[in-house]
């Protein structure tokens, strides 16, 4: 993974999209132009840092949903 900080920021920016509180991996992939593997790796980093989390429920198609804790739980971390 090259340019780690910039890529993590791109994932954060995708999670901050004003239209969506929760995002699918495929939505983040489309927005960032990264591979699915990269997006999943950066989401994992953000989750380990308690910046993002996976939703307890999936979208209507069964896809996992991810959001920034600040937005989805309404608390600052």
C-alpha positions as CSV (number, residue, x, y, z in Angstrom):
1,X,0.0,0.0,0.0
2,X,1.6,3.2,-1.1
3,X,0.7,6.7,-0.1
4,X,-1.0,5.3,2.9
5,X,-2.1,8.6,4.6
6,X,-3.5,10.1,1.4
7,X,-5.5,6.9,0.7
8,X,-6.8,6.7,4.2
9,X,-8.0,10.3,3.8
10,X,-9.7,9.4,0.6
11,X,-11.6,6.7,2.4
12,X,-12.5,9.1,5.2
13,X,-13.7,11.6,2.6
14,X,-15.9,9.0,1.0
15,X,-17.3,8.1,4.4
16,X,-18.0,11.8,4.9
17,X,-20.1,12.1,1.7
18,X,-23.0,14.4,2.6
19,X,-25.6,12.1,0.8
20,X,-24.7,8.9,2.7
21,X,-24.2,8.2,6.4
22,X,-23.4,4.5,5.7
23,X,-21.3,3.4,2.7
24,X,-20.7,0.0,1.0
25,X,-17.3,-1.0,0.0
26,X,-18.3,-0.9,-3.7
27,X,-19.5,2.7,-3.2
28,X,-16.2,3.7,-1.6
29,X,-14.3,1.9,-4.5
30,X,-16.3,3.9,-7.1
31,X,-15.6,7.2,-5.3
32,X,-11.9,6.6,-4.5
33,X,-10.9,4.6,-7.6
34,X,-9.0,2.2,-5.3
35,X,-9.3,-1.5,-5.5
36,X,-11.7,-3.4,-3.2
37,X,-8.7,-4.9,-1.4
38,X,-7.2,-1.5,-0.7
39,X,-10.5,-0.1,0.5
40,X,-11.1,-3.0,2.9
41,X,-7.5,-2.6,4.2
42,X,-8.0,1.1,4.9
43,X,-11.4,0.4,6.5
44,X,-9.7,-2.1,8.8
45,X,-7.1,0.5,9.8
46,X,-9.9,3.0,10.6
47,X,-11.8,0.4,12.6
48,X,-8.7,-0.5,14.6
49,X,-8.3,3.2,15.4
50,X,-11.9,3.5,16.4
51,X,-12.6,6.0,13.7
52,X,-15.0,3.8,11.7
53,X,-17.3,0.8,12.2
54,X,-19.3,-1.7,10.4
55,X,-23.1,-1.5,10.7
56,X,-25.0,-4.1,12.6
57,X,-27.3,-4.5,9.6
58,X,-26.6,-4.9,5.9
59,X,-28.0,-2.9,3.0
60,X,-31.0,-4.4,1.1
61,X,-28.7,-6.4,-1.1
62,X,-26.8,-7.9,1.8
63,X,-23.7,-5.8,1.5
64,X,-21.8,-4.7,4.6
65,X,-22.1,-1.0,5.5
66,X,-19.4,1.2,7.0
67,X,-19.5,4.6,8.6
68,X,-17.4,7.0,10.6
69,X,-18.2,6.6,14.3
70,X,-18.4,10.4,14.6
71,X,-21.3,10.4,12.1
72,X,-23.1,7.2,12.9
73,X,-22.9,7.1,16.6
74,X,-23.0,10.9,17.2
75,X,-19.9,10.9,19.5
76,X,-16.5,12.3,19.0
77,X,-13.6,9.9,19.2
